[in-house]
Amino acid sequence: MRHLPLSALQQRFWYLCTAYPGDASPILVLNWRLRGPLDVAAWRAAVDAVVDRHESLRTGFVLRDGEPVQVVMPPAGMDTELVDLRELPGDERDARAGELLRARTHRLLDLTADPLVGSCLLRLDDDHHVFCFTMHHLLADGASLRIVGREIRAAYLAALDGTKPDLPELTLQYGDFAQWQAAQDQAADLAYWCERLAGATSLELPTDSPRPAEKSAHSAEHIHQMGPDLATQVIELSRRARCTPFMVLLAALQVLLHERSGQDGFCVGTPVAGRVRAEFEPVVGLFANTLALRADLSGDPTFTDLLRRTRTGVIGGLQRQSVPLGKIISTLGVPRDPGRTQLFDVVFSMRNDNPVLASHLGPLEIEGFPHGHAKVLHDLVFDIWRLDEAGLRAGIRYDTALFRPDTVAELAERYEQILSAAVARPGDRLSELGALRG
């Protein structure tokens, strides 16, 4: 059993989870529908093998003198619970599976008492199962979820064959990352962030309800689909402006927030992978950091000029992404407010974890099984997926204590209008883009 300090990233997440508990924890979910002959013993062995490989999947937390410490348990596999639903009528099994998975994925976990990693199989029929693997966000990030998925697949095939899975050697574990991160001299990069963010003010978006004294973290999600022509135009503008589609999409969001708030300056958060060393690429753990990107829309610039400003801020931030956000907040002395998160209330991300399409694993066919949206700790989270055939898909997760569904739907429509106008006429000033409505 190993006792380790939390990484700086975990310290920040610990604060978020304890300051804004809400009614559910931030839980990462891998849900698969498995059709075909499943060897349950081999599947359980595959899960055991992956859990034993990664210390993060065997980690819990204890408090010492009021401060959290992570405890790594020795390799011992884990219990993959098998729940048999075959006694139900056939047309009720999917609905019951959904209920059981929502109960596992939308619950409030005690960080020092409850298991933070879970695994279960639901048997809907002899050759029809649903698999659910969950990890608390304190232990892992989105990239870790993909690692777990790949490794369970490889370990299952190996278990069927009675061989050792062909997986990359882990020369380092997450505890090594925490120690490496703590030893880095980040003075210059920290100074950049402090200069960049000095005097940043909160974004004051109009809300449908008064902001509660304490943030609830109750949330819902609105999905908005944008067509392939717009996606193509975004790519073309990014090439002409020597930037990325992410920068174009972020700049358009800044225009929307500027329009709604009347503010020329504010911060938007964006997640980054944070795996700055190759040795950490195959490791499960919380490496993802969040950058506080400061928007500057002063002087009624053209969209092209705003893109240049956005590009400079994004590149500068990415070059210094290893500085934990919590360290920046602490150094700046940003006050804690139980009613909102520090530095930014809106998060923007461009995601590549599109829904799992049907694939095969030996005789099994695998597809995704819906589990709902992830909990949000901020007021608004804009997720953009680029789908080459269908265009752009936006998912807006929002705090239901602040916004009504129709307000968020209108925000999504207005974002598309601004983005369409910006890519068609990037030389227009923001006041001109704002005057254009569909």
Contacts in CASP RR format, 6 or more apart in sequence:
PFRMAT RR
TARGET T0000
AUTHOR 0000-0000-0000
METHOD contacts of the structure
MODEL  1
MRHLPLSALQQRFWYLCTAYPGDASPILVLNWRLRGPLDVAAWRAAVDAV
VDRHESLRTGFVLRDGEPVQVVMPPAGMDTELVDLRELPGDERDARAGEL
LRARTHRLLDLTADPLVGSCLLRLDDDHHVFCFTMHHLLADGASLRIVGR
EIRAAYLAALDGTKPDLPELTLQYGDFAQWQAAQDQAADLAYWCERLAGA
TSLELPTDSPRPAEKSAHSAEHIHQMGPDLATQVIELSRRARCTPFMVLL
AALQVLLHERSGQDGFCVGTPVAGRVRAEFEPVVGLFANTLALRADLSGD
PTFTDLLRRTRTGVIGGLQRQSVPLGKIISTLGVPRDPGRTQLFDVVFSM
RNDNPVLASHLGPLEIEGFPHGHAKVLHDLVFDIWRLDEAGLRAGIRYDT
ALFRPDTVAELAERYEQILSAAVARPGDRLSELGALRG
1 71 0 8 1.000
1 72 0 8 1.000
1 73 0 8 1.000
1 74 0 8 1.000
2 55 0 8 1.000
2 71 0 8 1.000
2 72 0 8 1.000
3 69 0 8 1.000
3 70 0 8 1.000
3 71 0 8 1.000
3 72 0 8 1.000
4 69 0 8 1.000
4 70 0 8 1.000
4 71 0 8 1.000
4 72 0 8 1.000
4 175 0 8 1.000
4 178 0 8 1.000
5 69 0 8 1.000
5 70 0 8 1.000
5 178 0 8 1.000
5 182 0 8 1.000
6 14 0 8 1.000
6 61 0 8 1.000
6 68 0 8 1.000
6 69 0 8 1.000
6 70 0 8 1.000
6 178 0 8 1.000
7 174 0 8 1.000
7 175 0 8 1.000
7 177 0 8 1.000
7 178 0 8 1.000
7 181 0 8 1.000
7 182 0 8 1.000
7 286 0 8 1.000
7 324 0 8 1.000
8 178 0 8 1.000
8 181 0 8 1.000
8 182 0 8 1.000
8 324 0 8 1.000
8 326 0 8 1.000
8 327 0 8 1.000
9 181 0 8 1.000
9 286 0 8 1.000
9 287 0 8 1.000
9 288 0 8 1.000
9 289 0 8 1.000
9 324 0 8 1.000
10 70 0 8 1.000
10 138 0 8 1.000
10 178 0 8 1.000
10 286 0 8 1.000
11 68 0 8 1.000
11 324 0 8 1.000
11 326 0 8 1.000
12 324 0 8 1.000
12 325 0 8 1.000
12 326 0 8 1.000
12 329 0 8 1.000
13 26 0 8 1.000
13 137 0 8 1.000
13 138 0 8 1.000
13 286 0 8 1.000
14 68 0 8 1.000
14 111 0 8 1.000
14 138 0 8 1.000
16 341 0 8 1.000
16 377 0 8 1.000
17 25 0 8 1.000
17 26 0 8 1.000
17 111 0 8 1.000
17 137 0 8 1.000
17 138 0 8 1.000
18 111 0 8 1.000
19 215 0 8 1.000
19 336 0 8 1.000
19 338 0 8 1.000
20 214 0 8 1.000
20 215 0 8 1.000
20 216 0 8 1.000
20 217 0 8 1.000
20 338 0 8 1.000
20 339 0 8 1.000
20 341 0 8 1.000
20 377 0 8 1.000
21 108 0 8 1.000
21 217 0 8 1.000
22 108 0 8 1.000
22 215 0 8 1.000
22 216 0 8 1.000
22 217 0 8 1.000
22 218 0 8 1.000
23 106 0 8 1.000
23 108 0 8 1.000
23 216 0 8 1.000
23 217 0 8 1.000
23 218 0 8 1.000
24 106 0 8 1.000
24 107 0 8 1.000
24 108 0 8 1.000
24 217 0 8 1.000
24 375 0 8 1.000
25 107 0 8 1.000
25 108 0 8 1.000
25 109 0 8 1.000
25 136 0 8 1.000
25 137 0 8 1.000
25 375 0 8 1.000
26 136 0 8 1.000
26 137 0 8 1.000
26 374 0 8 1.000
26 375 0 8 1.000
26 377 0 8 1.000
27 105 0 8 1.000
27 106 0 8 1.000
27 107 0 8 1.000
27 109 0 8 1.000
27 134 0 8 1.000
27 135 0 8 1.000
27 136 0 8 1.000
27 137 0 8 1.000
27 374 0 8 1.000
27 375 0 8 1.000
28 134 0 8 1.000
28 135 0 8 1.000
28 136 0 8 1.000
28 137 0 8 1.000
28 140 0 8 1.000
28 141 0 8 1.000
28 142 0 8 1.000
28 144 0 8 1.000
28 145 0 8 1.000
29 101 0 8 1.000
29 105 0 8 1.000
29 132 0 8 1.000
29 133 0 8 1.000
29 134 0 8 1.000
29 145 0 8 1.000
29 371 0 8 1.000
29 374 0 8 1.000
30 131 0 8 1.000
30 132 0 8 1.000
30 133 0 8 1.000
30 134 0 8 1.000
30 145 0 8 1.000
30 148 0 8 1.000
30 149 0 8 1.000
31 101 0 8 1.000
31 105 0 8 1.000
31 130 0 8 1.000
31 131 0 8 1.000
31 132 0 8 1.000
31 368 0 8 1.000
31 369 0 8 1.000
31 370 0 8 1.000
31 371 0 8 1.000
32 130 0 8 1.000
32 131 0 8 1.000
32 356 0 8 1.000
32 366 0 8 1.000
32 367 0 8 1.000
32 368 0 8 1.000
32 369 0 8 1.000
33 128 0 8 1.000
33 129 0 8 1.000
33 130 0 8 1.000
33 366 0 8 1.000
33 367 0 8 1.000
33 368 0 8 1.000
33 369 0 8 1.000
34 128 0 8 1.000
34 129 0 8 1.000
34 130 0 8 1.000
34 131 0 8 1.000
34 364 0 8 1.000
34 365 0 8 1.000
34 366 0 8 1.000
35 127 0 8 1.000
35 128 0 8 1.000
35 364 0 8 1.000
35 365 0 8 1.000
35 366 0 8 1.000
35 367 0 8 1.000
36 127 0 8 1.000
36 128 0 8 1.000
36 363 0 8 1.000
36 364 0 8 1.000
36 365 0 8 1.000
37 127 0 8 1.000
37 363 0 8 1.000
37 364 0 8 1.000
38 121 0 8 1.000
38 127 0 8 1.000
38 129 0 8 1.000
38 364 0 8 1.000
39 156 0 8 1.000
39 159 0 8 1.000
39 160 0 8 1.000
40 82 0 8 1.000
40 121 0 8 1.000
41 159 0 8 1.000
42 156 0 8 1.000
42 159 0 8 1.000
42 160 0 8 1.000
43 80 0 8 1.000
43 121 0 8 1.000
43 131 0 8 1.000
43 156 0 8 1.000
43 159 0 8 1.000
44 80 0 8 1.000
45 155 0 8 1.000
45 159 0 8 1.000
46 152 0 8 1.000
46 153 0 8 1.000
46 155 0 8 1.000
46 156 0 8 1.000
46 158 0 8 1.000
46 159 0 8 1.000
46 165 0 8 1.000
47 77 0 8 1.000
47 78 0 8 1.000
47 80 0 8 1.000
47 119 0 8 1.000
47 133 0 8 1.000
47 152 0 8 1.000
47 155 0 8 1.000
48 77 0 8 1.000
48 78 0 8 1.000
48 80 0 8 1.000
49 151 0 8 1.000
49 155 0 8 1.000
49 158 0 8 1.000
49 159 0 8 1.000
49 165 0 8 1.000
50 57 0 8 1.000
50 148 0 8 1.000
50 151 0 8 1.000
50 152 0 8 1.000
50 155 0 8 1.000
51 57 0 8 1.000
51 58 0 8 1.000
51 75 0 8 1.000
51 77 0 8 1.000
51 78 0 8 1.000
51 117 0 8 1.000
51 119 0 8 1.000
52 58 0 8 1.000
52 75 0 8 1.000
52 76 0 8 1.000
52 77 0 8 1.000
53 151 0 8 1.000
53 167 0 8 1.000
53 170 0 8 1.000
54 148 0 8 1.000
54 170 0 8 1.000
54 173 0 8 1.000
54 174 0 8 1.000
54 283 0 8 1.000
54 284 0 8 1.000
54 285 0 8 1.000
55 72 0 8 1.000
55 173 0 8 1.000
55 174 0 8 1.000
55 175 0 8 1.000
56 135 0 8 1.000
56 139 0 8 1.000
56 140 0 8 1.000
56 144 0 8 1.000
56 173 0 8 1.000
56 174 0 8 1.000
56 283 0 8 1.000
56 284 0 8 1.000
56 285 0 8 1.000
56 286 0 8 1.000
57 78 0 8 1.000
57 117 0 8 1.000
57 135 0 8 1.000
57 139 0 8 1.000
57 140 0 8 1.000
57 148 0 8 1.000
57 284 0 8 1.000
58 72 0 8 1.000
58 73 0 8 1.000
58 74 0 8 1.000
58 75 0 8 1.000
58 76 0 8 1.000
58 77 0 8 1.000
58 117 0 8 1.000
59 70 0 8 1.000
59 71 0 8 1.000
59 72 0 8 1.000
59 73 0 8 1.000
59 116 0 8 1.000
59 139 0 8 1.000
59 174 0 8 1.000
60 70 0 8 1.000
60 71 0 8 1.000
60 72 0 8 1.000
60 73 0 8 1.000
60 112 0 8 1.000
60 116 0 8 1.000
60 139 0 8 1.000
61 68 0 8 1.000
61 69 0 8 1.000
61 70 0 8 1.000
61 71 0 8 1.000
61 111 0 8 1.000
61 112 0 8 1.000
61 116 0 8 1.000
61 138 0 8 1.000
62 68 0 8 1.000
62 69 0 8 1.000
62 71 0 8 1.000
62 112 0 8 1.000
63 69 0 8 1.000
63 112 0 8 1.000
68 111 0 8 1.000
68 112 0 8 1.000
72 175 0 8 1.000
78 117 0 8 1.000
78 118 0 8 1.000
78 119 0 8 1.000
79 119 0 8 1.000
80 119 0 8 1.000
80 120 0 8 1.000
80 121 0 8 1.000
81 119 0 8 1.000
81 120 0 8 1.000
81 121 0 8 1.000
82 120 0 8 1.000
82 121 0 8 1.000
82 123 0 8 1.000
83 100 0 8 1.000
83 120 0 8 1.000
83 121 0 8 1.000
83 122 0 8 1.000
83 123 0 8 1.000
84 123 0 8 1.000
85 93 0 8 1.000
85 96 0 8 1.000
85 97 0 8 1.000
85 122 0 8 1.000
85 123 0 8 1.000
85 124 0 8 1.000
86 93 0 8 1.000
86 123 0 8 1.000
86 124 0 8 1.000
86 125 0 8 1.000
86 126 0 8 1.000
88 96 0 8 1.000
90 124 0 8 1.000
90 125 0 8 1.000
93 124 0 8 1.000
93 125 0 8 1.000
94 124 0 8 1.000
97 122 0 8 1.000
97 124 0 8 1.000
97 130 0 8 1.000
97 369 0 8 1.000
98 369 0 8 1.000
98 370 0 8 1.000
98 371 0 8 1.000
100 120 0 8 1.000
100 122 0 8 1.000
101 122 0 8 1.000
101 130 0 8 1.000
101 132 0 8 1.000
101 369 0 8 1.000
101 371 0 8 1.000
102 371 0 8 1.000
102 372 0 8 1.000
104 118 0 8 1.000
104 120 0 8 1.000
104 132 0 8 1.000
104 134 0 8 1.000
105 132 0 8 1.000
105 134 0 8 1.000
105 371 0 8 1.000
105 372 0 8 1.000
106 372 0 8 1.000
106 375 0 8 1.000
109 116 0 8 1.000
109 136 0 8 1.000
111 136 0 8 1.000
111 138 0 8 1.000
116 135 0 8 1.000
116 136 0 8 1.000
116 138 0 8 1.000
116 139 0 8 1.000
117 133 0 8 1.000
117 134 0 8 1.000
117 135 0 8 1.000
117 136 0 8 1.000
117 139 0 8 1.000
118 132 0 8 1.000
118 133 0 8 1.000
118 134 0 8 1.000
118 135 0 8 1.000
119 131 0 8 1.000
119 132 0 8 1.000
119 133 0 8 1.000
119 134 0 8 1.000
120 131 0 8 1.000
120 132 0 8 1.000
121 129 0 8 1.000
121 130 0 8 1.000
121 131 0 8 1.000
121 132 0 8 1.000
122 129 0 8 1.000
122 130 0 8 1.000
122 131 0 8 1.000
122 132 0 8 1.000
123 129 0 8 1.000
124 130 0 8 1.000
130 369 0 8 1.000
132 369 0 8 1.000
132 371 0 8 1.000
133 148 0 8 1.000
133 149 0 8 1.000
133 152 0 8 1.000
135 144 0 8 1.000
135 145 0 8 1.000
135 148 0 8 1.000
135 284 0 8 1.000
137 286 0 8 1.000
138 286 0 8 1.000
139 284 0 8 1.000
139 285 0 8 1.000
139 286 0 8 1.000
140 148 0 8 1.000
140 284 0 8 1.000
140 285 0 8 1.000
140 286 0 8 1.000
141 273 0 8 1.000
141 285 0 8 1.000
141 286 0 8 1.000
141 287 0 8 1.000
141 288 0 8 1.000
142 288 0 8 1.000
142 353 0 8 1.000
143 273 0 8 1.000
143 275 0 8 1.000
143 287 0 8 1.000
143 288 0 8 1.000
144 283 0 8 1.000
144 284 0 8 1.000
144 285 0 8 1.000
144 286 0 8 1.000
144 287 0 8 1.000
145 353 0 8 1.000
146 353 0 8 1.000
147 282 0 8 1.000
147 283 0 8 1.000
147 284 0 8 1.000
148 284 0 8 1.000
151 165 0 8 1.000
151 167 0 8 1.000
153 361 0 8 1.000
154 165 0 8 1.000
154 166 0 8 1.000
154 167 0 8 1.000
155 165 0 8 1.000
155 167 0 8 1.000
156 361 0 8 1.000
157 165 0 8 1.000
157 361 0 8 1.000
157 362 0 8 1.000
158 164 0 8 1.000
158 165 0 8 1.000
158 166 0 8 1.000
159 165 0 8 1.000
160 362 0 8 1.000
167 282 0 8 1.000
168 282 0 8 1.000
170 282 0 8 1.000
170 283 0 8 1.000
171 279 0 8 1.000
172 279 0 8 1.000
172 280 0 8 1.000
172 283 0 8 1.000
173 283 0 8 1.000
174 283 0 8 1.000
174 284 0 8 1.000
174 285 0 8 1.000
174 286 0 8 1.000
177 280 0 8 1.000
177 283 0 8 1.000
177 285 0 8 1.000
177 287 0 8 1.000
180 277 0 8 1.000
181 322 0 8 1.000
181 324 0 8 1.000
184 322 0 8 1.000
186 322 0 8 1.000
186 323 0 8 1.000
186 327 0 8 1.000
189 320 0 8 1.000
189 322 0 8 1.000
189 323 0 8 1.000
190 323 0 8 1.000
190 327 0 8 1.000
190 328 0 8 1.000
190 331 0 8 1.000
192 316 0 8 1.000
192 317 0 8 1.000
192 320 0 8 1.000
193 292 0 8 1.000
193 317 0 8 1.000
193 320 0 8 1.000
193 323 0 8 1.000
193 328 0 8 1.000
193 331 0 8 1.000
194 328 0 8 1.000
194 331 0 8 1.000
194 332 0 8 1.000
196 294 0 8 1.000
196 313 0 8 1.000
197 267 0 8 1.000
197 292 0 8 1.000
197 294 0 8 1.000
197 328 0 8 1.000
197 332 0 8 1.000
197 343 0 8 1.000
198 332 0 8 1.000
200 265 0 8 1.000
200 266 0 8 1.000
200 267 0 8 1.000
200 292 0 8 1.000
200 294 0 8 1.000
200 343 0 8 1.000
201 263 0 8 1.000
201 265 0 8 1.000
201 266 0 8 1.000
202 266 0 8 1.000
202 340 0 8 1.000
202 345 0 8 1.000
203 257 0 8 1.000
203 261 0 8 1.000
203 263 0 8 1.000
203 266 0 8 1.000
203 267 0 8 1.000
203 344 0 8 1.000
203 345 0 8 1.000
203 346 0 8 1.000
204 261 0 8 1.000
204 263 0 8 1.000
205 257 0 8 1.000
205 260 0 8 1.000
205 261 0 8 1.000
205 345 0 8 1.000
205 346 0 8 1.000
205 379 0 8 1.000
205 380 0 8 1.000
206 260 0 8 1.000
206 261 0 8 1.000
207 379 0 8 1.000
207 402 0 8 1.000
207 403 0 8 1.000
208 402 0 8 1.000
208 403 0 8 1.000
208 404 0 8 1.000
208 407 0 8 1.000
209 401 0 8 1.000
209 402 0 8 1.000
209 403 0 8 1.000
211 339 0 8 1.000
211 340 0 8 1.000
211 401 0 8 1.000
211 402 0 8 1.000
212 339 0 8 1.000
212 401 0 8 1.000
213 338 0 8 1.000
213 339 0 8 1.000
214 338 0 8 1.000
214 339 0 8 1.000
215 338 0 8 1.000
215 339 0 8 1.000
215 340 0 8 1.000
215 341 0 8 1.000
215 377 0 8 1.000
215 399 0 8 1.000
215 401 0 8 1.000
216 399 0 8 1.000
216 400 0 8 1.000
216 401 0 8 1.000
217 375 0 8 1.000
217 376 0 8 1.000
217 377 0 8 1.000
217 399 0 8 1.000
218 399 0 8 1.000
218 400 0 8 1.000
218 401 0 8 1.000
219 373 0 8 1.000
219 375 0 8 1.000
219 376 0 8 1.000
219 397 0 8 1.000
219 398 0 8 1.000
219 399 0 8 1.000
219 400 0 8 1.000
220 373 0 8 1.000
220 397 0 8 1.000
220 398 0 8 1.000
220 400 0 8 1.000
220 405 0 8 1.000
220 408 0 8 1.000
221 372 0 8 1.000
221 373 0 8 1.000
221 395 0 8 1.000
221 396 0 8 1.000
221 397 0 8 1.000
221 398 0 8 1.000
222 395 0 8 1.000
222 396 0 8 1.000
222 398 0 8 1.000
222 405 0 8 1.000
222 408 0 8 1.000
222 409 0 8 1.000
222 412 0 8 1.000
223 393 0 8 1.000
223 394 0 8 1.000
223 395 0 8 1.000
223 396 0 8 1.000
224 393 0 8 1.000
224 394 0 8 1.000
224 395 0 8 1.000
224 396 0 8 1.000
224 409 0 8 1.000
224 412 0 8 1.000
224 413 0 8 1.000
224 415 0 8 1.000
224 416 0 8 1.000
225 390 0 8 1.000
225 391 0 8 1.000
225 392 0 8 1.000
225 393 0 8 1.000
225 394 0 8 1.000
226 391 0 8 1.000
226 392 0 8 1.000
226 393 0 8 1.000
226 394 0 8 1.000
226 416 0 8 1.000
226 419 0 8 1.000
227 390 0 8 1.000
227 391 0 8 1.000
227 392 0 8 1.000
228 388 0 8 1.000
228 389 0 8 1.000
228 390 0 8 1.000
228 391 0 8 1.000
230 391 0 8 1.000
230 392 0 8 1.000
230 416 0 8 1.000
230 419 0 8 1.000
230 420 0 8 1.000
230 423 0 8 1.000
231 386 0 8 1.000
231 387 0 8 1.000
231 388 0 8 1.000
231 391 0 8 1.000
231 392 0 8 1.000
233 420 0 8 1.000
233 423 0 8 1.000
233 424 0 8 1.000
234 245 0 8 1.000
234 248 0 8 1.000
234 249 0 8 1.000
234 392 0 8 1.000
234 419 0 8 1.000
234 423 0 8 1.000
235 245 0 8 1.000
236 423 0 8 1.000
237 248 0 8 1.000
237 422 0 8 1.000
237 423 0 8 1.000
237 426 0 8 1.000
238 244 0 8 1.000
238 245 0 8 1.000
238 247 0 8 1.000
238 248 0 8 1.000
241 247 0 8 1.000
241 248 0 8 1.000
241 304 0 8 1.000
241 307 0 8 1.000
241 308 0 8 1.000
241 311 0 8 1.000
241 426 0 8 1.000
242 311 0 8 1.000
243 307 0 8 1.000
243 310 0 8 1.000
243 311 0 8 1.000
243 314 0 8 1.000
244 314 0 8 1.000
245 350 0 8 1.000
245 386 0 8 1.000
246 314 0 8 1.000
246 350 0 8 1.000
247 307 0 8 1.000
247 310 0 8 1.000
247 311 0 8 1.000
247 314 0 8 1.000
248 307 0 8 1.000
248 419 0 8 1.000
248 422 0 8 1.000
248 423 0 8 1.000
249 348 0 8 1.000
249 350 0 8 1.000
249 384 0 8 1.000
249 392 0 8 1.000
249 419 0 8 1.000
250 268 0 8 1.000
250 270 0 8 1.000
250 293 0 8 1.000
250 310 0 8 1.000
250 314 0 8 1.000
250 348 0 8 1.000
251 303 0 8 1.000
251 306 0 8 1.000
251 307 0 8 1.000
251 310 0 8 1.000
251 422 0 8 1.000
252 415 0 8 1.000
252 418 0 8 1.000
252 419 0 8 1.000
252 422 0 8 1.000
253 268 0 8 1.000
253 346 0 8 1.000
253 348 0 8 1.000
253 382 0 8 1.000
253 415 0 8 1.000
254 268 0 8 1.000
254 295 0 8 1.000
254 297 0 8 1.000
254 306 0 8 1.000
254 310 0 8 1.000
255 297 0 8 1.000
255 303 0 8 1.000
255 306 0 8 1.000
255 418 0 8 1.000
255 422 0 8 1.000
255 430 0 8 1.000
255 433 0 8 1.000
255 434 0 8 1.000
256 411 0 8 1.000
256 414 0 8 1.000
256 415 0 8 1.000
256 418 0 8 1.000
257 263 0 8 1.000
257 266 0 8 1.000
257 268 0 8 1.000
257 295 0 8 1.000
257 346 0 8 1.000
258 264 0 8 1.000
258 265 0 8 1.000
258 295 0 8 1.000
258 297 0 8 1.000
258 430 0 8 1.000
259 414 0 8 1.000
259 418 0 8 1.000
259 434 0 8 1.000
260 411 0 8 1.000
264 296 0 8 1.000
264 297 0 8 1.000
264 298 0 8 1.000
264 299 0 8 1.000
265 294 0 8 1.000
265 295 0 8 1.000
265 296 0 8 1.000
265 297 0 8 1.000
265 298 0 8 1.000
266 294 0 8 1.000
266 295 0 8 1.000
266 344 0 8 1.000
267 292 0 8 1.000
267 293 0 8 1.000
267 294 0 8 1.000
267 295 0 8 1.000
267 343 0 8 1.000
267 344 0 8 1.000
268 292 0 8 1.000
268 293 0 8 1.000
268 295 0 8 1.000
268 344 0 8 1.000
268 346 0 8 1.000
268 347 0 8 1.000
268 348 0 8 1.000
269 290 0 8 1.000
269 291 0 8 1.000
269 292 0 8 1.000
269 293 0 8 1.000
269 343 0 8 1.000
269 344 0 8 1.000
269 346 0 8 1.000
269 347 0 8 1.000
269 348 0 8 1.000
270 290 0 8 1.000
270 291 0 8 1.000
270 293 0 8 1.000
270 347 0 8 1.000
270 348 0 8 1.000
270 349 0 8 1.000
271 288 0 8 1.000
271 289 0 8 1.000
271 290 0 8 1.000
271 291 0 8 1.000
271 347 0 8 1.000
271 349 0 8 1.000
272 288 0 8 1.000
272 289 0 8 1.000
272 290 0 8 1.000
272 291 0 8 1.000
272 318 0 8 1.000
272 321 0 8 1.000
273 287 0 8 1.000
273 288 0 8 1.000
274 287 0 8 1.000
274 288 0 8 1.000
274 289 0 8 1.000
274 321 0 8 1.000
274 322 0 8 1.000
275 281 0 8 1.000
275 287 0 8 1.000
276 321 0 8 1.000
276 322 0 8 1.000
280 287 0 8 1.000
289 321 0 8 1.000
289 322 0 8 1.000
289 323 0 8 1.000
289 324 0 8 1.000
289 325 0 8 1.000
290 325 0 8 1.000
290 347 0 8 1.000
291 317 0 8 1.000
291 318 0 8 1.000
291 321 0 8 1.000
291 325 0 8 1.000
292 325 0 8 1.000
292 328 0 8 1.000
292 343 0 8 1.000
292 344 0 8 1.000
293 310 0 8 1.000
293 313 0 8 1.000
293 314 0 8 1.000
293 317 0 8 1.000
294 313 0 8 1.000
295 309 0 8 1.000
295 310 0 8 1.000
296 309 0 8 1.000
297 306 0 8 1.000
297 430 0 8 1.000
300 429 0 8 1.000
300 430 0 8 1.000
300 431 0 8 1.000
301 309 0 8 1.000
301 429 0 8 1.000
301 430 0 8 1.000
302 426 0 8 1.000
302 427 0 8 1.000
302 428 0 8 1.000
302 429 0 8 1.000
302 430 0 8 1.000
303 422 0 8 1.000
303 425 0 8 1.000
303 426 0 8 1.000
303 427 0 8 1.000
303 428 0 8 1.000
303 430 0 8 1.000
303 433 0 8 1.000
304 426 0 8 1.000
304 427 0 8 1.000
306 430 0 8 1.000
307 426 0 8 1.000
325 343 0 8 1.000
328 343 0 8 1.000
329 342 0 8 1.000
329 343 0 8 1.000
334 342 0 8 1.000
334 343 0 8 1.000
335 342 0 8 1.000
336 342 0 8 1.000
340 379 0 8 1.000
341 377 0 8 1.000
341 378 0 8 1.000
344 378 0 8 1.000
345 378 0 8 1.000
345 379 0 8 1.000
345 380 0 8 1.000
346 378 0 8 1.000
346 379 0 8 1.000
346 380 0 8 1.000
346 381 0 8 1.000
346 382 0 8 1.000
347 376 0 8 1.000
347 378 0 8 1.000
347 380 0 8 1.000
347 381 0 8 1.000
347 382 0 8 1.000
348 381 0 8 1.000
348 382 0 8 1.000
348 384 0 8 1.000
349 381 0 8 1.000
349 382 0 8 1.000
349 383 0 8 1.000
349 384 0 8 1.000
350 384 0 8 1.000
350 385 0 8 1.000
350 386 0 8 1.000
351 383 0 8 1.000
351 384 0 8 1.000
351 385 0 8 1.000
352 385 0 8 1.000
352 386 0 8 1.000
354 385 0 8 1.000
354 387 0 8 1.000
355 368 0 8 1.000
356 366 0 8 1.000
356 367 0 8 1.000
356 368 0 8 1.000
357 367 0 8 1.000
358 365 0 8 1.000
358 366 0 8 1.000
358 367 0 8 1.000
359 365 0 8 1.000
359 366 0 8 1.000
359 367 0 8 1.000
360 366 0 8 1.000
373 397 0 8 1.000
374 397 0 8 1.000
376 397 0 8 1.000
376 398 0 8 1.000
376 399 0 8 1.000
378 399 0 8 1.000
379 398 0 8 1.000
379 399 0 8 1.000
379 402 0 8 1.000
379 403 0 8 1.000
380 396 0 8 1.000
380 397 0 8 1.000
380 398 0 8 1.000
380 399 0 8 1.000
380 403 0 8 1.000
380 408 0 8 1.000
380 411 0 8 1.000
381 396 0 8 1.000
381 397 0 8 1.000
381 398 0 8 1.000
382 394 0 8 1.000
382 395 0 8 1.000
382 396 0 8 1.000
382 415 0 8 1.000
383 394 0 8 1.000
383 395 0 8 1.000
383 396 0 8 1.000
383 397 0 8 1.000
384 392 0 8 1.000
384 393 0 8 1.000
384 394 0 8 1.000
384 395 0 8 1.000
385 392 0 8 1.000
385 393 0 8 1.000
385 394 0 8 1.000
385 395 0 8 1.000
386 392 0 8 1.000
387 393 0 8 1.000
394 412 0 8 1.000
394 415 0 8 1.000
394 416 0 8 1.000
395 412 0 8 1.000
396 408 0 8 1.000
396 411 0 8 1.000
396 412 0 8 1.000
398 408 0 8 1.000
417 436 0 8 1.000
417 437 0 8 1.000
417 438 0 8 1.000
418 433 0 8 1.000
418 434 0 8 1.000
421 428 0 8 1.000
421 433 0 8 1.000
421 434 0 8 1.000
421 436 0 8 1.000
422 428 0 8 1.000
422 433 0 8 1.000
425 432 0 8 1.000
425 433 0 8 1.000
END
